[in-house]
Amino acid sequence: MSEHCNCGHDHEHENCACGCGEEQEAGIITLVDDEGVEHEFEVADVLELDGSEYIALIPADYEEDEGDDGELVVLKVVAEGVEEYLEAIESEEEFNKIAAIFMERLGEEYDFVEE
């Protein structure tokens, strides 16, 4: 999956290979919300199902032992040519199915509360 480091180039990497010298922390991705605010997430799990790829993220600053109510973010990986990006799952049925699989797979690591 493509990730974006602070160098401005979109590419696969652990260490940025574009020559900028920036390093990307393994398993951490940065997403930008509608207001332009950056949020860091840890990749909790990746799932391929029915020809699609999905990713489960938790906030990078999540601390369960501190009583933090972290949120599991479930997104779909969409390929457009050679580029990949993350998008919200529009179908409620599809989202519920994928979220349930992630919750089952991650249930031993995290305590989930369904809303």
Summary of the structure (lengths in Angstrom):
residues: 115
radius of gyration: 15.0
end to end distance: 29.3
largest distance: 44.5
contacts: 252
relative contact order: 0.15
helix: 16%
strand: 38%
